[in-house]
Amino acid sequence: MLRKSVLIQVKGTQVYPDGREDKQDFQTIGSFYKRQGDYYIIYQESEATGMTGVSTTLRVEKNKLTLNRMGSAEQRQIFEPGVLYYSTYVTSFASIYLSALTEEMEIGLTELGGHITLKYNLFTDDEKISQNTLMIMIKEDTPQ
């Protein structure tokens, strides 16, 4: 399959132990393709995420998602239901050691696009810092 331009909508919610909640909702144009049975979603982060200058690649396998960020911030985080994965989030200011335990994952992708839903807990130093829900929608980018 050829790489194609798609509209990517990302909605995220983080609930902190004290009950506070942060929400993100942004849209961007990116690339989407399938190679050797896995889907790839590539986009540039923006001011909306606070990560200007970062390129994000999502590799979507049957029951696993790998997030790879490169640029002014770098991170490689794997999400797989029931498995705790460790990562390091590196910025010019500091490195933060994180781990993510995925509770739920729903992948509904075809060559035309689709959606991914993730529900996971994020930890640092084995202390829970947030419960997260992430929804990613992929639609073919139609010319205006």
N, CA, C and O of each residue as an XYZ file, in Angstrom:
576
protein
N       0.840     -1.192      0.000
C       0.000      0.000      0.000
C       0.880      1.249      0.000
O       1.899      1.307      0.688
N       0.485      2.207     -0.753
C       1.214      3.465     -0.804
C       0.917      4.307      0.429
O      -0.151      4.209      1.033
N       1.883      5.126      0.780
C       1.685      6.071      1.866
C       0.686      7.108      1.393
O       0.796      7.617      0.278
N      -0.293      7.426      2.235
C      -1.260      8.445      1.837
C      -1.456      9.469      2.931
O      -1.199      9.217      4.108
N      -1.915     10.623      2.514
C      -2.185     11.715      3.426
C      -3.529     11.474      4.106
O      -4.522     11.160      3.450
N      -3.547     11.626      5.443
C      -4.773     11.399      6.204
C      -4.982     12.524      7.212
O      -4.051     13.235      7.591
N      -6.231     12.658      7.629
C      -6.585     13.555      8.713
C      -6.565     12.715      9.989
O      -7.235     11.686     10.073
N      -5.794     13.159     10.979
C      -5.645     12.435     12.232
C      -6.241     13.279     13.344
O      -5.852     14.430     13.543
N      -7.189     12.698     14.065
C      -7.761     13.381     15.224
C      -7.352     12.603     16.466
O      -7.543     11.390     16.546
N      -6.789     13.317     17.433
C      -6.341     12.696     18.674
C      -7.097     13.336     19.831
O      -7.091     14.556     19.994
N      -7.749     12.494     20.630
C      -8.434     12.959     21.836
C      -7.842     12.199     23.011
O      -7.822     10.968     23.031
N      -7.366     12.948     23.976
C      -6.760     12.310     25.145
C      -7.319     12.874     26.428
O      -7.623     14.063     26.517
N      -7.455     12.011     27.428
C      -7.884     12.428     28.753
C      -6.928     11.827     29.771
O      -6.609     10.639     29.715
N      -6.479     12.652     30.694
C      -5.643     12.193     31.788
C      -6.345     12.539     33.086
O      -6.725     13.688     33.311
N      -6.518     11.527     33.948
C      -7.116     11.737     35.262
C      -6.021     11.453     36.290
O      -5.430     10.373     36.312
N      -5.770     12.443     37.135
C      -4.704     12.341     38.126
C      -5.249     11.795     39.442
O      -6.455     11.857     39.681
N      -4.376     11.260     40.300
C      -4.834     10.676     41.568
C      -5.668     11.620     42.430
O      -6.523     11.160     43.188
N      -5.435     12.946     42.330
C      -6.222     13.897     43.133
C      -7.560     14.250     42.481
O      -8.304     15.082     43.000
N      -7.872     13.604     41.322
C      -9.152     13.839     40.669
C      -9.117     14.875     39.561
O     -10.067     14.981     38.785
N      -8.030     15.647     39.474
C      -7.923     16.612     38.388
C      -7.930     15.891     37.051
O      -7.530     14.731     36.952
N      -8.392     16.595     36.027
C      -8.496     15.997     34.702
C      -7.970     16.967     33.650
O      -8.296     18.154     33.671
N      -7.158     16.459     32.735
C      -6.681     17.234     31.588
C      -7.218     16.577     30.334
O      -7.271     15.351     30.234
N      -7.618     17.408     29.371
C      -8.092     16.882     28.094
C      -7.325     17.539     26.962
O      -6.981     18.719     27.025
N      -7.064     16.754     25.929
C      -6.449     17.268     24.709
C      -7.316     16.813     23.551
O      -7.861     15.709     23.559
N      -7.435     17.665     22.569
C      -8.191     17.330     21.366
C      -7.575     18.137     20.233
O      -7.678     19.364     20.210
N      -6.942     17.458     19.303
C      -6.366     18.182     18.179
C      -6.463     17.357     16.902
O      -6.626     16.137     16.933
N      -6.360     18.058     15.788
C      -6.367     17.428     14.470
C      -5.124     17.862     13.727
O      -4.646     18.986     13.880
N      -4.608     16.950     12.919
C      -3.444     17.267     12.111
C      -3.471     16.402     10.853
O      -4.202     15.414     10.775
N      -2.676     16.786      9.893
C      -2.518     15.978      8.685
C      -1.266     15.135      8.869
O      -0.248     15.618      9.364
N      -1.348     13.878      8.469
C      -0.203     12.996      8.591
C      -0.199     11.964      7.488
O      -0.944     12.073      6.514
N       0.649     10.959      7.649
C       0.774      9.873      6.677
C       0.276      8.579      7.298
O       0.339      8.386      8.512
N      -0.225      7.686      6.430
C      -0.782      6.414      6.881
C      -0.472      5.369      5.826
O      -0.712      5.585      4.638
N       0.061      4.233      6.260
C       0.328      3.155      5.314
C       0.414      1.820      6.053
O       0.508      1.768      7.279
N       0.377      0.757      5.276
C       0.485     -0.594      5.808
C       1.714     -1.248      5.194
O       1.920     -1.198      3.981
N       2.539     -1.872      6.061
C       3.720     -2.569      5.576
C       3.890     -3.863      6.362
O       3.928     -3.855      7.592
N       3.990     -4.967      5.643
C       4.170     -6.287      6.232
C       3.162     -6.569      7.337
O       3.510     -7.107      8.388
N       1.913     -6.202      7.090
C       0.825     -6.508      8.022
C       0.616     -5.501      9.142
O      -0.377     -5.587      9.865
N       1.532     -4.545      9.303
C       1.395     -3.536     10.356
C       1.031     -2.186      9.734
O       1.456     -1.864      8.624
N       0.238     -1.405     10.471
C      -0.116     -0.059     10.030
C       0.832      0.942     10.673
O       1.281      0.756     11.805
N       1.132      2.013      9.929
C       1.984      3.083     10.424
C       1.244      4.409     10.266
O       0.664      4.694      9.219
N       1.278      5.214     11.331
C       0.671      6.539     11.346
C       1.788      7.506     11.745
O       2.419      7.332     12.788
N       2.032      8.524     10.914
C       3.127      9.460     11.174
C       2.574     10.883     11.122
O       1.872     11.254     10.182
N       2.902     11.675     12.147
C       2.471     13.071     12.147
C       3.417     13.919     12.980
O       4.184     13.412     13.798
N       3.341     15.221     12.750
C       4.138     16.194     13.506
C       3.304     16.700     14.671
O       2.142     17.069     14.499
N       3.896     16.715     15.850
C       3.219     17.280     17.019
C       3.131     18.797     16.828
O       3.815     19.369     15.980
N       2.279     19.431     17.629
C       2.061     20.871     17.472
C       2.049     21.559     18.830
O       2.271     20.932     19.866
N       1.787     22.850     18.801
C       1.663     23.603     20.050
C       0.555     23.043     20.929
O       0.634     23.128     22.154
N      -0.478     22.472     20.315
C      -1.613     21.924     21.074
C      -1.166     20.837     22.044
O      -1.760     20.672     23.110
N      -0.117     20.093     21.676
C       0.372     19.020     22.551
C       1.560     19.473     23.391
O       2.022     18.743     24.268
N       2.051     20.678     23.119
C       3.209     21.168     23.836
C       4.507     20.519     23.373
O       5.522     20.586     24.066
N       4.472     19.893     22.202
C       5.655     19.182     21.707
C       6.012     19.621     20.286
O       6.234     18.787     19.409
N       6.064     20.927     20.070
C       6.464     21.441     18.767
C       7.849     20.907     18.424
O       8.730     20.863     19.283
N       8.045     20.500     17.168
C       9.343     19.994     16.744
C       9.529     18.506     16.968
O      10.647     17.997     16.885
N       8.428     17.800     17.256
C       8.495     16.361     17.496
C       7.697     15.630     16.423
O       6.563     15.998     16.120
N       8.300     14.593     15.853
C       7.626     13.727     14.894
C       7.201     12.454     15.633
O       8.016     11.820     16.302
N       5.934     12.089     15.509
C       5.404     10.895     16.165
C       5.073      9.838     15.126
O       4.405     10.114     14.129
N       5.549      8.621     15.374
C       5.208      7.475     14.540
C       4.523      6.441     15.424
O       5.033      6.088     16.487
N       3.375      5.962     14.983
C       2.672      4.879     15.660
C       2.747      3.641     14.777
O       2.334      3.672     13.618
N       3.271      2.561     15.321
C       3.273      1.278     14.619
C       2.199      0.435     15.276
O       2.265      0.154     16.472
N       1.200      0.028     14.486
C       0.056     -0.688     15.014
C       0.095     -2.133     14.537
O      -0.082     -2.414     13.352
N       0.328     -3.037     15.469
C       0.308     -4.457     15.174
C      -1.050     -5.011     15.594
O      -1.943     -4.248     15.964
N      -1.212     -6.330     15.539
C      -2.518     -6.917     15.821
C      -3.036     -6.527     17.204
O      -4.191     -6.124     17.338
N      -2.198     -6.643     18.227
C      -2.645     -6.344     19.586
C      -1.586     -5.548     20.355
O      -1.455     -5.675     21.572
N      -0.835     -4.726     19.617
C       0.235     -3.946     20.239
C       0.421     -2.659     19.455
O       0.335     -2.641     18.227
N       0.679     -1.573     20.192
C       0.928     -0.277     19.581
C       2.256      0.239     20.119
O       2.486      0.248     21.328
N       3.131      0.671     19.206
C       4.407      1.262     19.606
C       4.410      2.727     19.194
O       4.246      3.059     18.020
N       4.600      3.598     20.184
C       4.679      5.030     19.960
C       6.162      5.395     19.950
O       6.900      5.048     20.872
N       6.593      6.096     18.901
C       7.986      6.506     18.795
C       8.021      7.996     18.494
O       7.549      8.437     17.446
N       8.583      8.770     19.416
C       8.694     10.218     19.225
C      10.155     10.578     19.013
O      11.041     10.094     19.717
N      10.391     11.450     18.014
C      11.751     11.888     17.697
C      11.745     13.401     17.525
O      10.768     13.971     17.039
N      12.830     14.047     17.922
C      12.944     15.487     17.749
C      13.339     16.163     19.042
O      14.238     15.698     19.743
N      12.664     17.274     19.368
C      13.008     18.027     20.574
C      12.671     17.258     21.851
O      13.175     17.586     22.925
N      11.824     16.239     21.737
C      11.555     15.291     22.826
C      11.569     13.904     22.193
O      11.123     13.721     21.060
N      12.090     12.930     22.942
C      12.177     11.576     22.393
C      11.628     10.565     23.385
O      11.856     10.655     24.591
N      10.891      9.591     22.835
C      10.320      8.542     23.674
C       9.905      7.374     22.792
O       9.447      7.567     21.666
N      10.068      6.172     23.307
C       9.540      4.974     22.657
C       8.762      4.227     23.721
O       9.340      3.710     24.677
N       7.435      4.172     23.553
C       6.561      3.518     24.534
C       5.728      2.463     23.828
O       5.149      2.721     22.773
N       5.669      1.270     24.414
C       4.874      0.183     23.860
C       3.623      0.010     24.711
O       3.673      0.071     25.939
N       2.496     -0.208     24.029
C       1.215     -0.457     24.691
C       0.710     -1.823     24.252
O       0.557     -2.082     23.058
N       0.451     -2.697     25.221
C      -0.092     -4.023     24.954
C      -0.919     -4.408     26.177
O      -0.422     -4.343     27.301
N      -2.183     -4.811     25.972
C      -3.061     -5.096     27.110
C      -2.433     -6.062     28.114
O      -1.961     -7.141     27.757
N      -2.443     -5.633     29.399
C      -1.977     -6.471     30.486
C      -0.475     -6.537     30.665
O       0.004     -7.257     31.541
N       0.293     -5.798     29.850
C       1.750     -5.854     29.932
C       2.291     -4.477     30.339
O       1.908     -3.455     29.770
N       3.192     -4.471     31.336
C       3.817     -3.238     31.798
C       5.091     -3.015     30.991
O       5.999     -3.847     31.008
N       5.154     -1.881     30.280
C       6.331     -1.536     29.487
C       6.958     -0.258     30.028
O       6.261      0.695     30.378
N       8.288     -0.258     30.089
C       9.047      0.892     30.573
C       9.549      1.723     29.404
O       9.782      1.203     28.312
N       9.715      3.031     29.645
C      10.279      3.910     28.620
C      10.978      5.082     29.304
O      10.836      5.300     30.507
N      11.725      5.818     28.512
C      12.367      7.040     28.986
C      11.899      8.175     28.086
O      12.009      8.094     26.862
N      11.378      9.229     28.695
C      10.949     10.420     27.980
C      12.078     11.432     28.124
O      12.355     11.910     29.224
N      12.730     11.759     27.005
C      13.927     12.591     27.034
C      13.632     13.954     26.410
O      13.160     14.042     25.277
N      13.917     15.015     27.168
C      13.830     16.381     26.647
C      15.180     17.050     26.888
O      16.075     16.452     27.484
N      15.323     18.270     26.432
C      16.575     18.991     26.665
C      16.729     19.357     28.140
O      17.828     19.694     28.581
N      15.644     19.294     28.905
C      15.672     19.660     30.320
C      15.956     18.475     31.234
O      16.688     18.606     32.215
N      15.374     17.311     30.912
C      15.487     16.162     31.816
C      15.067     14.876     31.109
O      14.468     14.892     30.034
N      15.404     13.774     31.753
C      14.908     12.464     31.320
C      13.971     11.949     32.405
O      14.304     11.971     33.590
N      12.807     11.490     31.991
C      11.814     10.985     32.933
C      11.594      9.505     32.618
O      11.341      9.132     31.473
N      11.696      8.675     33.649
C      11.484      7.237     33.468
C      10.019      6.930     33.730
O       9.498      7.178     34.817
N       9.365      6.384     32.708
C       7.930      6.105     32.770
C       7.664      4.628     32.545
O       8.498      3.904     32.002
N       6.490      4.196     32.971
C       6.002      2.876     32.590
C       4.507      2.994     32.352
O       3.821      3.802     32.978
N       4.018      2.171     31.432
C       2.603      2.205     31.066
C       2.039      0.791     31.142
O       2.617     -0.160     30.616
N       0.907      0.683     31.803
C       0.182     -0.588     31.889
C      -1.142     -0.400     31.162
O      -2.017      0.337     31.616
N      -1.274     -1.073     30.033
C      -2.467     -0.930     29.204
C      -3.586     -1.815     29.749
O      -3.411     -3.018     29.940
N      -4.744     -1.190     29.996
C      -5.918     -1.921     30.480
C      -6.767     -2.410     29.314
O      -7.214     -3.557     29.294
N      -6.984     -1.530     28.346
C      -7.849     -1.862     27.209
C      -7.240     -1.297     25.939
O      -6.613     -0.238     25.950
N      -7.436     -2.027     24.837
C      -6.996     -1.554     23.534
C      -7.980     -2.053     22.493
O      -8.317     -3.236     22.449
N      -8.430     -1.139     21.666
C      -9.309     -1.505     20.556
C      -8.708     -0.920     19.289
O      -8.486      0.287     19.190
N      -8.448     -1.791     18.321
C      -7.873     -1.355     17.053
C      -8.856     -1.697     15.945
O      -9.202     -2.861     15.748
N      -9.300     -0.683     15.228
C     -10.217     -0.872     14.109
C      -9.682     -0.135     12.892
O     -10.207      0.911     12.510
N      -8.633     -0.685     12.283
C      -8.022     -0.028     11.124
C      -8.166     -0.882      9.870
O      -8.103     -2.110      9.921
N      -8.362     -0.200      8.740
C      -8.303     -0.819      7.418
C      -7.448      0.108      6.556
O      -6.974      1.135      7.040
N      -7.249     -0.236      5.305
C      -6.481      0.636      4.409
C      -7.128      2.009      4.256
O      -6.470      2.954      3.822
N      -8.410      2.134      4.608
C      -9.119      3.402      4.479
C      -8.977      4.297      5.705
O      -9.310      5.481      5.654
N      -8.484      3.734      6.807
C      -8.383      4.501      8.053
C      -9.021      3.733      9.187
O      -8.962      2.504      9.228
N      -9.637      4.463     10.114
C     -10.304      3.801     11.229
C      -9.967      4.463     12.547
O      -9.754      5.673     12.618
N      -9.922      3.634     13.611
C      -9.714      4.205     14.944
C      -8.875      3.279     15.826
O      -8.761      2.078     15.583
N      -8.302      3.884     16.849
C      -7.577      3.176     17.900
C      -8.042      3.790     19.215
O      -8.110      5.013     19.342
N      -8.360      2.951     20.187
C      -8.704      3.422     21.521
C      -7.807      2.705     22.527
O      -7.683      1.480     22.509
N      -7.193      3.482     23.394
C      -6.309      2.953     24.429
C      -6.756      3.457     25.790
O      -7.132      4.620     25.940
N      -6.712      2.581     26.774
C      -6.915      2.993     28.159
C      -5.743      2.410     28.935
O      -5.540      1.196     28.950
N      -4.968      3.288     29.584
C      -3.771      2.819     30.268
C      -3.457      3.677     31.488
O      -3.912      4.815     31.605
N      -2.669      3.105     32.389
C      -2.176      3.819     33.558
C      -0.712      4.141     33.332
O       0.053      3.321     32.824
N      -0.335      5.361     33.724
C       1.035      5.814     33.562
C       1.679      5.943     34.938
O       1.081      6.483     35.869
N       2.907      5.440     35.052
C       3.628      5.433     36.323
C       4.996      6.074     36.145
O       5.569      6.047     35.056
N       5.511      6.649     37.223
C       6.909      7.038     37.299
C       7.404      6.557     38.657
O       6.750      6.769     39.677
N       8.554      5.915     38.659
C       9.084      5.317     39.889
C       8.038      4.435     40.581
O       7.903      4.466     41.804
N       7.312      3.663     39.801
C       6.274      2.745     40.292
C       5.124      3.445     41.022
O       4.340      2.794     41.713
N       5.024      4.761     40.871
C       3.909      5.500     41.452
C       2.992      5.951     40.323
O       3.442      6.551     39.347
N       1.701      5.658     40.465
C       0.740      6.021     39.418
C       0.613      7.541     39.344
O       0.337      8.210     40.339
N       0.823      8.069     38.125
C       0.686      9.521     37.965
C      -0.591      9.903     37.225
O      -1.076     11.026     37.364
N      -1.143      8.967     36.431
C      -2.410      9.283     35.762
C      -3.026      8.036     35.135
O      -2.345      7.061     34.817
N      -4.357      8.112     34.972
C      -5.088      7.121     34.181
C      -5.433      7.834     32.884
O      -5.976      8.939     32.901
N      -5.119      7.200     31.759
C      -5.214      7.870     30.472
C      -6.134      7.132     29.515
O      -6.176      5.902     29.488
N      -6.863      7.903     28.738
C      -7.651      7.375     27.635
C      -7.213      8.125     26.387
O      -7.127      9.353     26.389
N      -6.938      7.387     25.329
C      -6.478      7.984     24.087
C      -7.309      7.425     22.944
O      -7.416      6.210     22.781
N      -7.896      8.316     22.152
C      -8.658      7.912     20.970
C      -8.032      8.578     19.760
O      -7.841      9.794     19.731
N      -7.716      7.767     18.764
C      -7.107      8.269     17.534
C      -7.997      7.862     16.372
O      -8.298      6.681     16.193
N      -8.417      8.846     15.583
C      -9.259      8.601     14.409
C      -8.439      8.950     13.172
O      -7.773      9.984     13.125
N      -8.497      8.063     12.163
C      -7.766      8.266     10.912
C      -8.784      8.335      9.771
O      -9.573      7.409      9.589
N      -8.768      9.414      9.012
C      -9.653      9.553      7.852
C      -8.828     10.019      6.659
O      -7.878     10.786      6.815
N      -9.191      9.558      5.483
C      -8.493     10.023      4.291
C      -8.634     11.541      4.202
O      -9.709     12.091      4.442
N      -7.546     12.202      3.858
C      -7.523     13.652      3.746
C      -8.098     14.005      2.374
O      -7.482     13.747      1.339
N      -9.287     14.598      2.390
C      -9.927     14.974      1.127
C      -9.626     16.435      0.821
O      -9.751     17.285      1.701
N      -9.231     16.740     -0.413
C      -8.937     18.133     -0.781
C     -10.154     19.036     -0.561
O     -11.289     18.649     -0.840
N      -9.898     20.225     -0.062
C     -10.975     21.195      0.210
C     -11.368     21.926     -1.071
O     -12.255     22.779     -1.047
